[in-house]
Amino acid sequence: MSHCEGCNGCSVDEKVVLIAKKYISVDGGIIAALHEVQDEYGYIPESVQKYLSKELDVPMSDIYGIITFYSRFSLLPKGKYSIEVCMGTACYVKGAEDVLNTFKDELKIKEGEITKDGKFSLECIRCIGACGLAPAIVINEEVYGKMSPDKVREVLSKYN
């Protein structure tokens, strides 16, 4: 573990140190660095955000803005199977909220949470561009369309 100065002793591992070094003098390198961290850990921990902020001289507010703007990035760990329920207009109108509520009931988690066994996480996302399949979900980049509460159970059974 390595400690950065000025952030209350947060610790990051060598992988993060190497990622930061790669982008230290690259204009706009923060996005590339965040991509690498996301790929490595599945999310971007606060300690890493603080470290990158200091090392790449990018304000924490900018880093937070990037992470929350792009759906590719996550502030929280994701499950082995990351379930994203589209809440775009077409999906919402065709019952996405019922689909979401069924996932919550079946998995016993709320959106933004991960199951105790780390197997599933649940997120709401905006339009995924599959309006003709509304309501749609994505599980680890696989799109499922024409979802219904009954189909939720069927889809989950594939991952159990």
C-alpha positions as CSV (number, residue, x, y, z in Angstrom):
1,M,0.0,0.0,0.0
2,S,1.1,3.5,-0.7
3,H,0.0,6.7,1.1
4,C,-0.7,10.0,-0.6
5,E,0.0,13.2,1.2
6,G,-2.8,15.6,2.1
7,C,-5.7,13.1,2.0
8,N,-5.7,11.9,5.6
9,G,-3.5,8.9,4.9
10,C,-5.7,7.2,2.4
11,S,-4.0,4.1,1.0
12,V,-4.0,2.8,-2.5
13,D,-2.2,-0.2,-3.9
14,E,0.7,-0.2,-6.4
15,K,-1.6,-0.7,-9.3
16,V,-3.2,2.7,-8.7
17,V,0.2,4.3,-8.2
18,L,1.3,2.9,-11.6
19,I,-1.9,4.1,-13.3
20,A,-1.4,7.6,-11.9
21,K,2.2,7.8,-13.0
22,K,1.1,6.8,-16.5
23,Y,-1.2,9.9,-16.8
24,I,0.6,12.4,-14.6
25,S,1.5,14.7,-17.5
26,V,-1.2,13.8,-20.0
27,D,-3.9,16.4,-20.7
28,G,-7.2,14.9,-19.9
29,G,-5.5,11.8,-18.5
30,I,-8.0,11.6,-15.6
31,I,-10.6,9.9,-17.8
32,A,-8.1,7.3,-19.0
33,A,-6.9,6.7,-15.5
34,L,-10.5,6.3,-14.2
35,H,-11.2,3.7,-17.0
36,E,-8.2,1.7,-15.9
37,V,-9.2,1.8,-12.2
38,Q,-12.8,0.9,-13.1
39,D,-11.5,-2.1,-15.2
40,E,-9.2,-3.2,-12.4
41,Y,-11.6,-2.9,-9.4
42,G,-15.1,-2.8,-10.9
43,Y,-15.6,0.6,-9.3
44,I,-13.7,3.7,-8.2
45,P,-13.1,3.8,-4.4
46,E,-13.0,7.2,-2.7
47,S,-9.4,6.6,-1.6
48,V,-8.4,6.2,-5.2
49,Q,-10.3,9.3,-6.2
50,K,-8.4,11.3,-3.6
51,Y,-5.1,9.9,-4.7
52,L,-5.7,10.6,-8.4
53,S,-6.9,14.1,-7.5
54,K,-3.7,14.9,-5.8
55,E,-1.4,13.1,-8.2
56,L,-3.0,14.3,-11.4
57,D,-3.9,17.8,-10.0
58,V,-7.6,17.4,-10.7
59,P,-10.1,18.7,-8.2
60,M,-12.2,16.1,-6.4
61,S,-15.3,17.8,-7.7
62,D,-14.2,17.3,-11.3
63,I,-13.5,13.6,-10.6
64,Y,-16.8,13.1,-9.0
65,G,-18.5,14.9,-11.9
66,I,-16.9,12.6,-14.4
67,I,-17.7,9.4,-12.4
68,T,-21.4,10.4,-12.0
69,F,-21.8,11.7,-15.5
70,Y,-20.6,8.6,-17.4
71,S,-22.6,5.4,-16.7
72,R,-19.5,3.3,-17.4
73,F,-18.0,4.4,-14.0
74,S,-19.3,3.4,-10.6
75,L,-18.8,4.7,-7.1
76,L,-19.8,1.4,-5.6
77,P,-18.7,-2.2,-6.0
78,K,-20.8,-4.2,-8.4
79,G,-21.9,-7.8,-8.1
80,K,-20.6,-10.6,-10.2
81,Y,-23.8,-10.0,-12.2
82,S,-24.5,-6.3,-12.6
83,I,-28.2,-5.8,-13.4
84,E,-29.1,-2.4,-14.9
85,V,-32.8,-1.6,-15.4
86,C,-33.4,1.0,-18.1
87,M,-35.7,3.8,-16.9
88,G,-35.7,5.8,-20.1
89,T,-39.1,7.1,-21.2
90,A,-40.1,4.1,-23.5
91,C,-39.0,1.6,-20.9
92,Y,-40.6,3.5,-18.0
93,V,-43.9,3.8,-19.8
94,K,-44.0,0.1,-20.6
95,G,-43.5,-1.1,-17.1
96,A,-39.8,-0.7,-16.1
97,E,-40.7,0.3,-12.6
98,D,-42.6,-3.0,-12.0
99,V,-39.6,-4.9,-13.4
100,L,-37.3,-2.9,-11.0
101,N,-39.5,-3.6,-8.0
102,T,-39.6,-7.3,-8.9
103,F,-35.8,-7.4,-9.0
104,K,-35.7,-5.6,-5.6
105,D,-38.1,-8.2,-4.1
106,E,-36.4,-11.2,-5.6
107,L,-32.9,-10.1,-4.7
108,K,-33.8,-8.4,-1.4
109,I,-31.8,-5.3,-2.2
110,K,-32.5,-1.8,-3.2
111,E,-31.1,0.0,-6.3
112,G,-27.4,0.8,-5.8
113,E,-26.9,-2.2,-3.5
114,I,-25.2,-5.6,-3.8
115,T,-26.5,-8.9,-2.5
116,K,-24.8,-10.3,0.6
117,D,-23.1,-13.0,-1.4
118,G,-21.8,-10.4,-3.9
119,K,-23.5,-12.2,-6.8
120,F,-25.9,-9.4,-7.9
121,S,-26.0,-5.6,-7.9
122,L,-28.9,-3.5,-9.1
123,E,-28.8,-0.1,-10.8
124,C,-31.2,2.1,-12.7
125,I,-29.9,3.6,-15.8
126,R,-31.2,6.0,-18.4
127,C,-31.9,5.1,-22.0
128,I,-29.8,2.2,-23.3
129,G,-31.0,2.7,-26.9
130,A,-33.2,-0.4,-27.0
131,C,-36.5,1.4,-27.0
132,G,-38.0,-1.2,-29.4
133,L,-37.4,-3.8,-26.7
134,A,-38.9,-1.8,-23.9
135,P,-38.8,-2.4,-21.0
136,A,-35.2,-3.6,-21.2
137,I,-32.5,-4.5,-18.8
138,V,-28.8,-5.2,-19.1
139,I,-26.9,-7.9,-17.2
140,N,-23.1,-7.7,-17.7
141,E,-23.6,-6.1,-21.2
142,E,-26.2,-8.7,-22.3
143,V,-29.5,-7.0,-23.2
144,Y,-32.9,-8.6,-22.3
145,G,-36.0,-7.0,-23.8
146,K,-39.7,-7.1,-23.4
147,M,-39.2,-7.6,-19.7
148,S,-42.0,-8.3,-17.2
149,P,-42.1,-9.2,-13.6
150,D,-42.5,-12.9,-14.6
151,K,-39.5,-12.7,-16.9
152,V,-37.4,-11.4,-14.0
153,R,-37.6,-14.7,-12.2
154,E,-36.8,-16.5,-15.5
155,V,-33.8,-14.4,-16.2
156,L,-32.5,-14.7,-12.7
157,S,-32.7,-18.4,-12.8
158,K,-30.0,-18.4,-15.6
159,Y,-27.6,-16.9,-13.1
160,N,-28.3,-19.1,-10.1
